[in-house]
Amino acid sequence: MKGKKNASAAKAAPSAKAASAAPSPAAPQTPPAAPEDTAVFDRRLARHYDELKWLYCELYHGDLAAFDYFLTMLRRSWADRKADLRAQDARREADPDWYRRRDLLGMMLYTAQFAGTLEGVREKLPYLEECGVNYLHLMPLLESPKGRSDGGYAVSDFRKVQPELGTMADLERLADDCRQSGISLCLDFVMNHTSEDHEWAKKARAGVPGYRERYFFYDSWDIPRKFEETVPQVFPTTAPGCFTWLVDCQQAVMTNFYPYQWDLNYGNPVVFNDMTENLLFLANRGIDIIRLDAVPYIWKELGTNCRNLPQVHTLVRMMRMVCEIVCPSVLLLGEVVMEPAKVAPYFGTPDKPECHMLYNVTTMATTWHTLATADVSLLRHQMDAVCALPRDFLFLNYLRCHDDIGWGLDYPWLKEHFGTNEVAHKKYLNDWFTGRWPSSDSRGELYNDDPRLGDARLCGTTASLCGVEAADYERDPFKLERSIACDLMLHAWMLTQSGIPVLYSGDEVGQLNDYSYHQDDEKREDSRYLHRGTFQWDLAAMRRDPDTRQGKQFMGLRRLEELRCAEPAFDARADVWTFDTGSPHVLGVGRWYNGRKLIAMFNFSNQFLTASCREEGPFEELVYGGHFGDLSHVELPPYGFVWLLHTDA
């Protein structure tokens, strides 16, 4: 439990109907729009009106006053959308599959670590273009309190940029320049909670009418205890419990993440209305992709685990319709860190879509499991599950990101096929990737280590986890070549998957772990800062020198990216399958599109191996060159891979 317990009588949060009595602050009058503009908005609204009204009124108990305000807000947001963005809306409406192109390449970065400020990022756009990036995800940059920011995920103002990074005008200028350069800009939208420093939270704390109803306040621990009987803890070691006792209010408030992050009550239509307007405010600054943070958590209901409840899908469906009405060029990216069976529903259905894109979290975690075990069985099983999904489902594929690696693997399958014990296996993985296991050259650190449950997660950059850091430190050229090969093989594997590949800033030049966070009072308790270090521009300056490891990694990766962009077999509409390579250490993946067949093999071991495939040739190897009459005997070096192409022509 967080904070002091109190045993006085409980008082539940008010109903949505009662909460709607506290309306949003009076909005400015909608500026007049040209008749043709109004017609465009009216046409889009008419297409969704019946479903939108039905879902809204079902969720909010027929609160027509709240719904009418909601529609007024949508019209106001449309009127505020500038001409350049409306032109982009029209272009993308005419080409609804624009984001499915195989030439899309993403990168995620922290503004401060990459270039200091938003203006600095704007000046570095030529570098990003040199990297082939046309999808740029800026990690959280909205205003959040120092020392209580959770890396920017505790937002105190959804309409202000953190002052040291710049202003909202700077963000809009960057978005304008990105749009002119063909780069789509992505930004996080933290919708589950606000900072306790947010204006709503301050007013709630002060007892201003209508604001405690935006959160979950209770007079005693009775109801919070009932919630905690069924709700899993997000941070059991660093922030145990799901509620925090506020001494000044003499009440408990729901805080599923950290005590300074207060969960929003989406059972109150005022919250949904105002948060949707905040989302549209960002879209109108030129943000192309809105990342919905922690979306499975946003609806709370006593007696449940408060995860993936049906009302969450109602909310996301309404947000999708809102975007199609006001800003149809904007995409929704869902952060759903769960197994595939719980991830896929967030795509919605063909006639009632929800998110445009989702993270391929399980494949990422399974990839690192495969590297530590050198056994591709689970990864092949995972890929078969992904390949069985409709091709319309678009995933973002990645190796590393700002967050830790959680070992959310398919343990029932591992137990059935290998007798794997979950706790023991997690310990093995963490020992391997922290370099504690004999023969491991990986270097990482644990995150949220819970010795009782054996459920620690993992931090580290791609290069350090692949052994580059250890090889560099030991000045071992053999190890260095092998670790660079491992790094490139993993990136080639990521690029082989259907969807949008996303790099983590620094991975393109093999940036290593940054241990300086241990000396920073604000960061030392969060090991995720291990891989959130300042971008090393001195190392990036070596990116075109083939005699440096930075050059080998940068140019090797760029070649793979360019090959992927040019080859139609990597199209998102391709048929994809896995196959038996004759080796438990080698993953085999096939892709076919319009008469072009790609056969890829990836050696996840540090041994020289021979693999095979029954597909008929001839094949040309795309990366290293070479002709294969058949694939009965393909030699692979340690951590080696091949991209083999056969065409019907």
N, C-alpha and C positions, 0 to 999 in steps of 0.2 A: 504494500500500500504506500502511496506517496503522501507524506504529510501526516498531520495529527488526525486521529479518528474521533468521531463524535457520535454519540448514540441517541441523539434526539430524534423526534418523529420525522419521517421522510416526507418530502413534498416532491411529487413528480413534475417534470417540465410540462408546461401548458400544452394543450392540443394545438394543432396547426390552425384550427378555426379561431381559437382565442388569440393565438400569436399574430394572426393577420390583422388584428386590431391595431397593431403597431406598424404602420406603413413605413415604406422607405421615405427618406427625406424628399421634400418636394423637388421635382426635377425641373430644369429649365424648359421653356417652351421649345417644341420642335421647330427648327427653322424651316421656312417654306421650301419645298422642293419643286423642281421643274415637273410638269405633268408627265413627261416621258419617264423620269426617274421614279415617280410615284407608281406608274404603271408597272415598272419592273419589280418593285417591292411587292405590289399587290398581287402580281402573278405568282411570285414565289411563295408568298404567304398563303394564297388560295390553294396551292398544291398541297400544303401541309396543315391547313387550318383545322380540319375536322379531327385528324389524329392528335394534333397538338392540344386542342381544347379537351378532347376526351381524356388523354393521359394526365394533363394538368389537373383537371377537375376530379379525376379518380384519385390522384395522389393527395390533393389538397381539399378533399371533401366538398367539392362544388363551390369553392370560394371564387365567385365570378369577379368580385372587386379586385382580388389579387391578379386574376387572369387578365382583366382589362388593363391594369397597370403594366403587366408584363408585355402586352402587345404594344402599348404606348412606348415603352422602353425600347422595344425592337425597332419601331419606326424611327425613334430619335437616334438610335445607333446607326441605322442605315443613312439617315440624313447627314450624319457626321462623317461618313466615309468619303474620303477624298477621291477625285476623279481618276487618279492613277491606279488606285486600288480597285475602283469599280471596273476599269478597263481590264485589269488582270482577272477580276471575277468573271467577266464575259469570256475572256480567252479560255480560261480553265473550265468554265461550264461547257464550252464547245469541245473541249478535249478532256473529258472526265478521267482518263487514264494517264494524265500527264505525269503523275508521281509513280507510275509503274515502270518507267523507262529503265533500261539496264545501265545507262550512263550515270545514274544518280550515285553519288558517293557522299556520305555524311562524315562530319567530325563534330565531336562535343568538346567544349573547352570552358574553362573559367576565365572570365574577362580579366580579372586582376592578375592571375598567374600568367596568362598568355601575353597581354600587352598593357597591363596597368589600368587602362580606362577604355570606355567604349570608343572614344576618339582614336585610341591606340589600335584597337581592333580594326577600325576603319582604315587606318594607315597600313595595316598588315594584310588587307584583302588580296594584294598581288601574291603574297606567299601562299595563302589558302587556295587561290586559283592555280598556282604552280603545283600544289598538292592534288589537284583535280577535284577539290571540294566544291560541291554545288548545293549542299544541304548543311547548314551551320546551326548547331545547337549551342546556344549560350546558356551555361548553367545558371542557377538562380542568381538574380541580380537586383531584385526589388528590395525596397527598404526593409531591413530587419535589424534588431537590436544587437549591439556588440556583446559578445560573450553569451548570448542566448539566441543565436541565429540558426542553429542546426545546419550550418553550411548554406544558409539562405532560404531554408524551408520553413522558417518561422517568420512569415511576412507581416510587417506592421502597417504597410500601405501598398495596396495593389496598383497604385497609380504614381508611385515615385520610385526612382532608381536609387540604389544605395549611393549616397553623396560622393564618396571617394571614387566611384566608377563613372560618374557623370550625371546627366539629367535625362528626363524622358525625351527631351528634344534631341539629345545626342543619340538615344536609341532609335528614334525615328529617322534621323539622318543616316545612321548605319543601315537601317532597313531599306531606305531608299537606294543607297549605293549597292547593297546586296541585290536588290531587285534588278537594277540596271546591269549588274554583272552576271545575272542568271543564277544567283544563289538564293535559295529559300531559307528563311530565318525561323528557327524554332526557339520557343521559350517555355519554361515551366509555368504551370498554373497550379498553385498549391490550394486545392479546393477542400480538403478535409478539415483544415484548421486554420486559425490565425495565430499570430503572436499575441501574448497577453498585453503587448504594447499597442495593438491595433485600436483604433478609435472605438470600435464596437465593444471590445473587451474592457477598455477603460470606462466607458459609459455603463457597461454591465456591472463592473466592480463598484461604481459609484451609485448604483441603484436607479439609474435613469430608466423610466418606464419603457418597456418594449425591447430592451437590449439583453437582459438575461435570457429571454426567450430565444435568442439567436444561438445560445450555447446550451449545455446540459448542466443545470445547477440543481443541487439537492441539499436540503436542510440537515440531513444526517447521513450516516454511512449505510443505512438500511438498503436502499435501492442500489447505490454503487457496489455494495457487496454482492448483491444478486447479479449485477452485470458481470462482475469479475469471476463468478462461478462458471461462466460459459464463454467469456471472451479471452482469447489467447493474448499473452503479453507481447508487445512488439519488441521492447528492450528489457528483458527480464533482469539483466545485471546492472545496466547503467540507469534505467528508469523503470523500476518494477511497478506493477499495478496499472490501473487504467484511469484513476482519478487522483486529484490533488486537493488537499484541504486548504482553503483560503482563510487565513486567520482573521483578516480584516472584514470579510463578509460573513464569517462563521457558516460557510457552506462549502460543499465539495463540488468541483467542476470536472467534467470529463476531459482527460488528457491522455489519450492512448499512446502518444509518442513521447514527448518530453513535458515536464510540468509547466513549461512556459508556452506550450502549444495547446490552445483550447479548441477542442473539437466543435465544429459547427453543426447546428441542428437543422438538417435539410427537411425535417418534418414541418418546418416553418416556411411558408412560401416567400416571406420577405427575404430569407437567406438565399433561396434559389434565385429570386429576381435580381437581388443586388450582386450576387456572385456572377451571374450570367452577364450582367452589365459590365462588371470588371473584366471578364473574359473578352467581351466585344470591344472594350476600351483598348486592350492590348492588340486585338486584331486590327483595329483602326489606326494603330501606330505603325502597321506594316508587318506584323508577325504573321508568318505563313502557316506555321505548325504550332498548335497548342498542345503541350504535353500535360495530360491530366495526371497529376501526381497522386499516388495511393488511392486510385479510384475505387477499388473494391471495398474500402472502409467507410464510404461517405454516408451510408444509411445505418442508423442504430435502432435496434429493437430488443427490448428486454427478453431474456430467455433464448437468444440466439448467439452465434459467435460474432455477429456484426461484421460479417464478411460476405461479399457476393450476394447480398439479399436481392430479391426481385426488384425492389424499388430503386436499387442502384442502376439497373438496366433501363428503367423508366426515365430516370434523370439523364443518363447518357444519351438515350434515344432523343429526348427533347433537346439536348444540347446540339446533337447532330442536325436536327431540323432547324434550330436557331441559326447555325452556321450556313446552312443551305439557303436560308431566307435572307440573311443580312450580309454574309461574307462568304459566298460559295467557293472562293479560291482557298479558303483556310481549311486545314486538315486537323483532325483530332488524333492524337497519339496517346494511347492508353498505357499507363504503367501498371501492369498486372503481374506481380512477381509470384506466380503460382504455377502449378503443374498444367500441362496442355489442356486437360479436360475442363479446367476452370478458366483458362485464358480464352479459348476459342469463342465462348458465348459473348465476349465483349466486341466481337465483330458484328454481332446482330445477325440478321438474315438478309437475303438479297432484296426483299421488299421493305424491310424495316432495319436498315443498317445503323450501327452505332459508331464505334471507332473506325477510322480509316486504316489505322496501322496499330500494331502491338509489338512490344519487345519479345524477341525469341529467347526468353530467359532460361528456360530449361535446357535448350540446346547449348547455350553458353556454358552453364555449369557442368553439363555432361561432357563437353569438350575438355575441360580441365581435369575432370575425373579420368577421362580416357588417356590424357597425357601422363597422369600419375600411375595408372595401372597398366598402360600399354596394351589394353584389351579394348577392342572396338565394339564389342557385343552390345553394350548398353547404348552407345551412340547410334549404332545402326537401328536398334529398336526405337530410339527416340526419333530418328529421321523418318522411319517408316510411318510413325504416327503423324508427323508433320506433313509428309507427302500425301497422306490419305485425306487431308483437309482440302476443301475447295480451293481452286487456284486463285479465286478472288481474294482470299485472305492474304494480306500483305504483312510480312514481319520485318522488323528492323533487326538485323543480325550484327552481333558485336562480340568481341573477345573481352574487352575491359571497358569499364565506365567509371563514373565518379564514386560509385558505391562499392560495397564489399561483395564478395562471392559467397552466396549462401548455398549450402549443399542440399538443395531441394531436388534430390534425385528420385528416380522411381525405385524406392527401396523394396516394395513388395515384389517387383520383377527380379531385382538382384537377389533377394532371399530365395525366391522360387528356383532360379537358375544356378545360383552360385552359393546358396546358403549364407549370404552376406548378413552380418550383424550391423545394424545401422550405426550405433554408437561407435563401435570399433572401427568401422569403415571411415566415418567422419574424422576420427582421430588419426587414422592412417593418412588421409588426404591432407589434413592440416600439418601433420609431421613432415609429409613429403614437401609441401610448398613453403614451409618455413625452414627447410634445410636440415631438419632434425633426423630425417630418415637416412640411413647409410646409403651412400652413392647418389643422393639427390643434390643437384646444384641449384635448385630453386631457392629464391630468397623472398620471403614474404613475412607478414605479421598477422597475428590473430586479431579478430574484432569481436567484441561482446562475448568473450570467453566465459562459458558457464561450466566449470569442472563437474558440477553435479549431473548435468544433462549430457555433457560431452558434445555440446552443440555450438561450438565456436564457428565463426565465419572467417573469411580470409581477405587480406588486402595485399596489394602489390601491383606494380606495373607489368605489362606483358613481357617486356624484355627481362626484367628481374626474375619473374616467375619461370621464364624459359631458360635461365642459367647464364644470361649475358653478364649480369652483375658479378657473379662468382668468377666467371672466366676472366673478366676485366681485372678484378682484384688479384687473381692468381697469376695474371699475365701469361695465361696458357693459350697459345694460338690455336691448338687443336680443339680445346673446349669452346673457344670463341666461335670458330667456324661452325661447330655443331650446334651451339645455342642460337646463332643467327639463322641457321637452317631450320631449327625448330620454330623460331619466331615467324619466318616466312611461310613455312608449311601451314601453321595455324591460320595465318592471314589468307593463304590460298584456299584453305578449307572454308573460311568465312565467306570469301568471294564466290565460292562454288554454290552456296545456298541461294535459293530464290528469295527475293526481297531486296531491301536497301542495306548495303553494308555501311557500318558506321565505325569510324576510327575514334579512339580516345587521343586527344591532343598529346603529342610527344611520342606516341607509338610509331609515328612515321619515321622518326630518327632514333628509335630505340632508347628513349629516355628511361633512366633507372629510378629506383626508389629514392625518395627524399626524406632523410631521417631527421632533418632539422626541426620538424614539428615537435620532437621530444623536448626541445628547449623553449617552446612557446606555451605560455600559461593558458592561453585560450584554446589551444589545439591538442595538447599532449594527451588528453583523455580519449581522443578520437583517432584511432589508428588509420582511419580512411585517409587522413592527410598524408599518409605515406606515399600515396599515388596521386596526390593533388599538388605536387610541387610546382615551383615557378618554371615556366618554359625556358629551356636553356638555348638561347639564340646562338651562343658560341658553338654549340654542338650542331645546330641546324645549319650553320655556315659551312659545315663540312659535307652537306648532303649530296653534293655533286662530285665528291672526290671518291673514286672507287677503291682507293687504298685505305680508307677509313671504314670502321664498322658502321658509322652513321651513313656513309655513302652507299655501302652495300645494302643496308636495310632500306634506305629511302628509294634508291633506284630499283632495287629488286621489287619493292612493293608497288612503285609506280608502273613498272612493266606489267605486273599482274593486273593492275587496275585498268590499264589501257587495253590489254588483251580482252578483258571482260567486257569493256565498253564496246569493242569492235565486233565481238563474236555473237551472232544471233542465238546460239545455243544457250546463252545465259539469260535469255528473255524470261520474264516472270511468267509467261504463258506456257513455258516448256513443260513437257512431261519429265518427272524426276523420280528416280528409284535408286535403291541400294542393291548391291549384289555381293555374293561370297567371293572373296579374292583368293581363297585357299590359305590365308594366313589370319590368325586371330588378332594380329597387330596392324593389319592394313585395312582401312576403310575404303570401300568401293562405291562410287556414286555415278549414276548415269543421267544424262540430260538429252532430250530430243526435242527439236523444234524445226519445223519446215524442212525436213530432209537433212538436218545437220545433227549429228550425234556426238556428244562429248562424253568420254569415259575418263573419270578422275580417280586416282588412287592416292592414299595418304598413309605414310608409314609413321605410326605413333610410337615407334620404339627407337632405341639408340643402336640398333643392329642393322647390318646389311641383310636385306630380305629379297625374296622372289615372290611376286604375286601374279595372278592370272585372271583372265576374263574370257567368257565364251563368245562375246560379241565378235562378229565377222569384220575383218578389215577391208582395205588397208586403213591405217591411222597415221596421222602426222602429229608429232608432239609440238605443242604450241609454245612452251616456255623455253625449253632447252634445244629444240630441234631434234630431228631424227625421224626415220620412217619405220613403221611396224607393219609387217604383213599380217600378223595376227598377234593376239595378246596372251598367248599361252605361257610366256616366260618374260615378265617385266621385272627388271632388276631395280631395286630402290635402295639408295643409301640411307644411313640413319636420318630419321626425320625428313626423308625425301618425299617427293610427290610428282605426279605427272598429270598433265591435261592433254588427253589424246583425242583428236578430232577425226571423224569419218563423215564424208559427205556423199549423198546419193548421186550427185552430178558426176 
